[in-house]
Amino acid sequence: MISKIAFFCLYMFSFYSGYSQKLSGTVVFKVVSASVYDDRENDERGKKMVEGRLASLAKQTFLLEFTASKSKFVRNNSLSINDDKGEQLYDKMTTSYYSSSYDYYLDSSAGVGMFKYSRDGTLITQQVKEKEWDISTESKKIGDYLCYKAVYIKKYMGRDGNMKTLPITAWFVPSLPYRYGPKQYYGLPGLILELHELFGVFLATDIKIGDDKNITIEFPKGKTISEEEYNARQAAFVIKSK
């Protein structure tokens, strides 16, 4: 595991040697399927399901916008704009398991995040905590950028009501010293250009860094519930369903 102090020094050097005046940016992400799961679908029905998922994912792009202290990660296009029930089913499946069923807003200076779920517009507030990333010396090039690997162990409640863990792998670029990434994943000493979840992989396809003062990030307005309250409701639903 690489020293966090070493990465912090690299972060500070990169910041002050070229990006101190460039405090905003945008990144477009596409989503692909983790191929290991598609490889299991060998029969004709399975192959048809894979084709449906891949077609749905090919339509989906997401936009990350950020300033010095705020970011938002939102869907960049619409899904299921026609009446094809099969297409709608695949869109629902990929949104739930492969890409994202919510937009995410972050105010790092205030230590507050917000989820906005696409299915019903539910707004969930979150007290932001630093994620414990395990940063390694493993590296690879993504486009022209040298990126390093980091892993975060996500804890969540399974459908059986028990707590589970899931490794989230990110590839971040220290030469772009911005602590943002897809969805609610942030806190690394560099912009995340690739993110692996269980079924889906987010890949950066367009990166623009500058000092665009026209980028303003506002949290959605409306009735909110806390993350703790939302999790309690989900836990109660799981227990009731047993």
C-alpha positions as CSV (number, residue, x, y, z in Angstrom):
1,M,0.0,0.0,0.0
2,I,1.4,3.3,-1.0
3,S,2.0,5.9,1.7
4,K,-0.9,8.4,2.0
5,I,1.7,11.0,2.9
6,A,3.5,10.5,-0.4
7,F,0.2,10.8,-2.3
8,F,-0.6,13.9,-0.3
9,C,2.7,15.5,-1.3
10,L,2.1,14.5,-4.9
11,Y,-1.4,16.0,-4.7
12,M,-0.1,19.3,-3.3
13,F,2.7,19.5,-5.9
14,S,0.3,18.8,-8.7
15,F,-2.2,21.4,-7.4
16,Y,0.2,24.2,-7.1
17,S,2.1,23.5,-10.3
18,G,-0.7,24.0,-12.8
19,Y,-4.3,23.7,-11.4
20,S,-4.5,26.3,-8.6
21,Q,-6.5,28.5,-10.9
22,K,-8.6,25.8,-12.5
23,L,-11.2,25.1,-9.9
24,S,-14.0,23.6,-12.0
25,G,-14.6,20.9,-14.5
26,T,-16.9,18.4,-16.2
27,V,-16.5,14.7,-16.9
28,V,-18.8,12.6,-19.1
29,F,-18.9,8.9,-18.1
30,K,-20.3,5.9,-20.1
31,V,-21.2,2.6,-18.4
32,V,-20.2,-0.9,-19.5
33,S,-21.0,-4.2,-18.0
34,A,-18.5,-6.1,-16.0
35,S,-17.7,-8.8,-18.6
36,V,-17.3,-11.6,-16.1
37,Y,-21.0,-11.6,-15.6
38,D,-21.9,-11.5,-19.3
39,D,-19.6,-14.5,-20.0
40,R,-21.8,-16.7,-17.9
41,E,-24.7,-16.3,-20.3
42,N,-24.0,-19.0,-22.8
43,D,-27.5,-20.2,-23.9
44,E,-29.6,-18.3,-26.5
45,R,-31.9,-16.8,-23.8
46,G,-29.0,-15.7,-21.8
47,K,-27.3,-14.2,-24.8
48,K,-30.5,-12.3,-25.6
49,M,-30.5,-10.9,-22.1
50,V,-26.9,-9.8,-22.5
51,E,-27.7,-8.0,-25.7
52,G,-30.6,-6.3,-24.1
53,R,-28.5,-5.1,-21.2
54,L,-25.7,-3.9,-23.4
55,A,-28.1,-2.0,-25.6
56,S,-29.6,-0.3,-22.6
57,L,-26.1,0.6,-21.2
58,A,-25.0,2.0,-24.6
59,K,-27.7,4.7,-24.3
60,Q,-26.6,5.8,-20.8
61,T,-24.2,8.6,-20.1
62,F,-23.6,10.5,-16.9
63,L,-22.2,14.0,-16.2
64,L,-20.0,14.9,-13.3
65,E,-19.7,18.7,-12.7
66,F,-17.6,20.2,-10.0
67,T,-16.3,23.4,-8.5
68,A,-13.8,24.0,-5.7
69,S,-16.2,22.6,-3.0
70,K,-19.2,21.2,-4.8
71,S,-20.1,18.5,-7.3
72,K,-23.0,16.8,-8.9
73,F,-23.3,13.5,-10.7
74,V,-26.4,13.2,-12.9
75,R,-27.8,11.2,-15.7
76,N,-27.0,12.9,-19.0
77,N,-29.8,11.5,-21.1
78,S,-33.3,10.0,-20.8
79,L,-34.3,6.4,-20.9
80,S,-37.4,4.5,-22.1
81,I,-38.7,7.2,-24.3
82,N,-40.8,4.7,-26.4
83,D,-43.4,2.2,-25.5
84,D,-41.3,-0.9,-26.0
85,K,-41.9,-2.9,-22.8
86,G,-38.8,-5.1,-23.3
87,E,-36.6,-2.0,-23.6
88,Q,-38.2,-0.5,-20.5
89,L,-37.5,-3.7,-18.6
90,Y,-33.8,-3.7,-19.6
91,D,-33.5,0.0,-18.8
92,K,-35.0,-0.6,-15.3
93,M,-32.6,-3.5,-14.7
94,T,-29.5,-1.7,-15.8
95,T,-30.4,1.4,-13.9
96,S,-30.9,-0.6,-10.7
97,Y,-27.9,-2.9,-10.9
98,Y,-25.3,-1.6,-13.5
99,S,-25.4,2.1,-13.6
100,S,-27.2,4.5,-11.3
101,S,-30.8,4.9,-10.0
102,Y,-30.0,8.3,-8.5
103,D,-28.3,11.6,-9.0
104,Y,-25.8,12.7,-6.3
105,Y,-24.9,16.1,-5.0
106,L,-22.0,17.0,-2.7
107,D,-21.0,20.0,-0.7
108,S,-17.7,19.1,0.7
109,S,-17.2,22.3,2.6
110,A,-20.5,21.8,4.5
111,G,-20.0,18.0,4.8
112,V,-23.4,17.3,3.2
113,G,-24.4,15.1,0.4
114,M,-27.8,14.4,-1.3
115,F,-29.3,11.5,-3.3
116,K,-32.1,12.2,-5.7
117,Y,-33.8,8.9,-6.8
118,S,-35.0,8.8,-10.4
119,R,-38.0,6.5,-9.7
120,D,-39.9,8.9,-7.5
121,G,-37.7,12.0,-6.8
122,T,-37.0,11.0,-3.2
123,L,-34.4,13.3,-1.7
124,I,-32.1,11.8,0.9
125,T,-29.6,13.9,2.8
126,Q,-26.3,12.5,4.0
127,Q,-23.7,13.6,6.5
128,V,-20.5,13.2,4.5
129,K,-17.7,11.0,6.0
130,E,-14.3,10.5,4.6
131,K,-14.1,7.1,2.9
132,E,-11.3,4.8,3.8
133,W,-9.6,4.1,0.5
134,D,-6.8,1.6,0.3
135,I,-4.4,3.2,-2.3
136,S,-1.9,1.0,-4.0
137,T,1.1,1.5,-6.3
138,E,-0.6,-0.4,-9.1
139,S,-1.0,1.9,-12.1
140,K,-2.2,2.0,-15.7
141,K,-2.8,4.6,-18.4
142,I,-6.3,5.8,-19.1
143,G,-6.0,7.8,-22.3
144,D,-3.0,10.2,-21.6
145,Y,-3.4,10.0,-17.8
146,L,-1.4,7.9,-15.5
147,C,-3.9,6.5,-12.9
148,Y,-3.5,4.6,-9.7
149,K,-5.7,2.0,-8.1
150,A,-7.7,2.4,-4.9
151,V,-10.2,0.1,-3.2
152,Y,-13.0,1.1,-0.8
153,I,-15.0,-1.6,1.1
154,K,-18.6,-0.6,1.0
155,K,-21.0,-1.8,3.7
156,Y,-24.7,-2.2,2.9
157,M,-27.7,-4.1,4.1
158,G,-28.6,-7.1,2.0
159,R,-32.1,-8.3,1.1
160,D,-31.8,-10.9,3.9
161,G,-31.4,-8.0,6.5
162,N,-27.8,-8.8,7.2
163,M,-24.9,-6.4,6.6
164,K,-22.7,-7.2,3.7
165,T,-19.5,-5.8,2.1
166,L,-18.6,-5.0,-1.5
167,P,-15.2,-3.9,-2.8
168,I,-15.4,-0.7,-5.0
169,T,-12.4,-0.2,-7.2
170,A,-11.4,3.2,-8.5
171,W,-8.7,4.4,-10.8
172,F,-7.7,8.0,-10.1
173,V,-5.3,10.5,-11.6
174,P,-3.1,12.5,-9.2
175,S,-2.2,15.0,-12.0
176,L,-5.9,16.1,-11.9
177,P,-6.1,16.9,-8.1
178,Y,-9.8,17.0,-7.7
179,R,-11.4,14.7,-5.1
180,Y,-14.5,13.8,-7.1
181,G,-15.8,10.8,-9.0
182,P,-18.9,8.9,-10.1
183,K,-21.9,8.6,-7.8
184,Q,-21.1,9.1,-4.1
185,Y,-17.5,8.0,-4.5
186,Y,-15.0,10.8,-3.6
187,G,-12.1,11.7,-1.4
188,L,-9.1,10.4,-3.4
189,P,-6.2,12.7,-4.1
190,G,-7.1,12.9,-7.8
191,L,-10.1,12.7,-10.1
192,I,-11.6,9.2,-10.6
193,L,-11.6,8.3,-14.3
194,E,-12.8,4.7,-13.9
195,L,-15.0,3.0,-11.2
196,H,-15.8,-0.6,-10.8
197,E,-18.9,-1.7,-8.9
198,L,-20.3,-5.3,-8.8
199,F,-22.0,-5.3,-12.2
200,G,-21.1,-2.0,-13.9
201,V,-18.0,0.0,-14.8
202,F,-18.0,3.8,-15.2
203,L,-15.5,5.0,-17.8
204,A,-14.6,8.7,-18.4
205,T,-15.0,9.6,-22.1
206,D,-14.7,13.4,-22.0
207,I,-12.8,15.5,-19.5
208,K,-12.8,19.3,-19.4
209,I,-10.9,21.2,-16.7
210,G,-10.9,25.0,-16.4
211,D,-12.1,28.0,-14.4
212,D,-15.6,28.2,-15.8
213,K,-17.4,30.5,-13.4
214,N,-20.7,29.6,-15.1
215,I,-20.8,26.2,-13.4
216,T,-23.1,26.6,-10.4
217,I,-24.2,23.6,-8.4
218,E,-27.4,23.8,-6.3
219,F,-29.0,21.0,-4.3
220,P,-32.5,20.0,-5.4
221,K,-35.4,21.6,-3.5
222,G,-38.2,19.6,-1.8
223,K,-39.0,17.4,1.1
224,T,-36.0,15.5,2.4
225,I,-35.4,12.6,4.7
226,S,-32.1,11.7,6.3
227,E,-30.0,8.7,5.3
228,E,-30.5,7.2,8.7
229,E,-34.2,7.5,8.4
230,Y,-34.2,6.0,4.9
231,N,-32.0,3.1,6.0
232,A,-34.3,2.4,9.0
233,R,-37.3,2.3,6.7
234,Q,-35.5,-0.1,4.4
235,A,-34.5,-2.3,7.3
236,A,-38.1,-2.4,8.6
237,F,-39.4,-3.3,5.1
238,V,-36.9,-6.2,4.9
239,I,-37.9,-7.5,8.3
240,K,-41.6,-7.3,7.5
241,S,-41.0,-9.2,4.2
242,K,-39.4,-12.2,5.9
